[in-house]
Amino acid sequence: MSVSFTIGETAPADEPRISPLYASAFPEEELVPLVEALLPEPGVLSLSARIGAALIGHVLFTRGALEGRPEIVALLGPLAVHPDHQRRGIGKALIAEGLARLTTEGVTQVLVLGDPAYYRGSGFRPASRVTPPYPLPAEWTEAWQWQRLDGGDDNLAGRLLLPKAWMRPELWG
Ligand SMILES: CC(C)(COP(=O)(O)OP(=O)(O)OC[C@H]1O[C@@H](n2cnc3c(N)ncnc32)[C@H](O)[C@@H]1OP(=O)(O)O)[C@@H](O)C(=O)NCCC(=O)NCCS
């Protein structure tokens, strides 16, 4: 069965549906407090995927900076697709929409901490040289991924500066 979904900026009507979506997509992980802390942040891009009025996918991108550098960067995550709708291109479409919007506004680079097997398909490359807020376990080096949005090819380095919702060591290892 083909699914017809739409993607757009998260609307007030989506908001009460976001926490239950993360709870169903990640029953083992406590992502809801992070998502709820990020949603009101002014530097956060929040996109929702819907079928009709039902929320079936959601992603956040947090804009940030690299210490001492002029570039604006963004961190992708969390990302969730409802278990009934996974593997139908919805996660990929949410990422693509976010990257397109961030490219238009001049964001230089996007970072993500996640499964390289998944994020490779959206253009991410392993082993960013950006220093995350807390040191990552050595086995996560490949999972700390990057992609340039400005056509550049350098693996930028620098200490990542993010809003305080991200400043919790348990989110990084
Ligand atoms: C991970 C998640 C966001 C992916 O969203 P999705 O809508 O199911 O994924 P998509 O259909 O957009 O997949 C895009 C591509 O990645 C592949 N893919 C999907 N899930 C994958 C996975 N876990 N590992 C590797 N590749 C995966 C798909 O086959 C597809 O490949 P294609 O473009 O060549 O067809 C979603 O499944 C989810 O919310 N899962 C929650 C639990 C989980 O698995 N978390 C682990 C990842 S952090």
The ligand as an SDF file (V2000), in Angstrom:
LIG
                    3D

 48 50  0  0  0  0  0  0  0  0999 V2000
   15.3150    5.0090   12.2380 C   0  0  0  0  0  0  0  0  0  0  0  0
   14.0800    5.6880   11.6680 C   0  0  0  0  0  0  0  0  0  0  0  0
   14.0480    7.1680   12.0230 C   0  0  0  0  0  0  0  0  0  0  0  0
   14.1360    5.5490   10.1220 C   0  0  0  0  0  0  0  0  0  0  0  0
   12.9950    6.1440    9.5350 O   0  0  0  0  0  0  0  0  0  0  0  0
   12.2150    5.3560    8.4040 P   0  0  0  0  0  0  0  0  0  0  0  0
   11.1420    6.2520    7.8760 O   0  0  0  0  0  0  0  0  0  0  0  0
   11.8020    4.0320    8.9560 O   0  0  0  0  0  0  0  0  0  0  0  0
   13.3720    5.1370    7.3240 O   0  0  0  0  0  0  0  0  0  0  0  0
   13.2820    5.3640    5.7720 P   0  0  0  0  0  0  0  0  0  0  0  0
   12.1620    4.5610    5.2170 O   0  0  0  0  0  0  0  0  0  0  0  0
   13.2930    6.8060    5.4470 O   0  0  0  0  0  0  0  0  0  0  0  0
   14.6560    4.7280    5.3350 O   0  0  0  0  0  0  0  0  0  0  0  0
   15.5320    5.3820    4.4400 C   0  0  0  0  0  0  0  0  0  0  0  0
   16.5650    4.3890    3.9960 C   0  0  0  0  0  0  0  0  0  0  0  0
   17.2580    3.8390    5.1150 O   0  0  0  0  0  0  0  0  0  0  0  0
   17.0770    2.4230    5.1840 C   0  0  0  0  0  0  0  0  0  0  0  0
   16.8800    2.1220    6.6100 N   0  0  0  0  0  0  0  0  0  0  0  0
   15.7690    2.3010    7.3480 C   0  0  0  0  0  0  0  0  0  0  0  0
   15.9880    1.9620    8.6350 N   0  0  0  0  0  0  0  0  0  0  0  0
   17.2860    1.5540    8.6770 C   0  0  0  0  0  0  0  0  0  0  0  0
   18.1100    1.0720    9.7240 C   0  0  0  0  0  0  0  0  0  0  0  0
   17.6650    0.9520   10.9890 N   0  0  0  0  0  0  0  0  0  0  0  0
   19.3900    0.7520    9.4080 N   0  0  0  0  0  0  0  0  0  0  0  0
   19.8550    0.8730    8.1450 C   0  0  0  0  0  0  0  0  0  0  0  0
   19.1140    1.3430    7.1190 N   0  0  0  0  0  0  0  0  0  0  0  0
   17.8410    1.6610    7.3860 C   0  0  0  0  0  0  0  0  0  0  0  0
   15.8690    2.1270    4.3600 C   0  0  0  0  0  0  0  0  0  0  0  0
   15.9360    0.8410    3.8130 O   0  0  0  0  0  0  0  0  0  0  0  0
   15.9560    3.2010    3.2840 C   0  0  0  0  0  0  0  0  0  0  0  0
   16.8890    2.8390    2.2890 O   0  0  0  0  0  0  0  0  0  0  0  0
   16.6810    3.2780    0.7500 P   0  0  0  0  0  0  0  0  0  0  0  0
   16.6500    4.7880    0.7290 O   0  0  0  0  0  0  0  0  0  0  0  0
   17.8470    2.6840    0.0620 O   0  0  0  0  0  0  0  0  0  0  0  0
   15.3630    2.6810    0.3660 O   0  0  0  0  0  0  0  0  0  0  0  0
   12.7720    5.0250   12.1430 C   0  0  0  0  0  0  0  0  0  0  0  0
   12.7650    3.6860   11.6910 O   0  0  0  0  0  0  0  0  0  0  0  0
   12.6160    5.0900   13.6420 C   0  0  0  0  0  0  0  0  0  0  0  0
   12.0600    6.0550   14.1600 O   0  0  0  0  0  0  0  0  0  0  0  0
   13.0720    4.0810   14.3480 N   0  0  0  0  0  0  0  0  0  0  0  0
   13.0370    4.1330   15.7990 C   0  0  0  0  0  0  0  0  0  0  0  0
   13.8250    3.0450   16.3950 C   0  0  0  0  0  0  0  0  0  0  0  0
   15.1600    2.8150   15.7370 C   0  0  0  0  0  0  0  0  0  0  0  0
   15.2970    1.9450   14.9080 O   0  0  0  0  0  0  0  0  0  0  0  0
   16.2020    3.5490   16.0710 N   0  0  0  0  0  0  0  0  0  0  0  0
   17.5340    3.2910   15.5940 C   0  0  0  0  0  0  0  0  0  0  0  0
   18.0600    4.4050   14.7390 C   0  0  0  0  0  0  0  0  0  0  0  0
   18.6430    5.7860   15.7160 S   0  0  0  0  0  0  0  0  0  0  0  0
  1  2  1  0
  2  3  1  0
  2  4  1  0
  2 36  1  0
  4  5  1  0
  5  6  1  0
  6  7  2  0
  6  8  1  0
  6  9  1  0
  9 10  1  0
 10 11  2  0
 10 12  1  0
 10 13  1  0
 13 14  1  0
 14 15  1  0
 15 16  1  0
 15 30  1  0
 16 17  1  0
 17 18  1  0
 17 28  1  0
 18 19  1  0
 18 27  1  0
 19 20  2  0
 20 21  1  0
 21 22  1  0
 21 27  2  0
 22 23  1  0
 22 24  2  0
 24 25  1  0
 25 26  2  0
 26 27  1  0
 28 29  1  0
 28 30  1  0
 30 31  1  0
 31 32  1  0
 32 33  2  0
 32 34  1  0
 32 35  1  0
 36 37  1  0
 36 38  1  0
 38 39  2  0
 38 40  1  0
 40 41  1  0
 41 42  1  0
 42 43  1  0
 43 44  2  0
 43 45  1  0
 45 46  1  0
 46 47  1  0
 47 48  1  0
M  END
$$$$
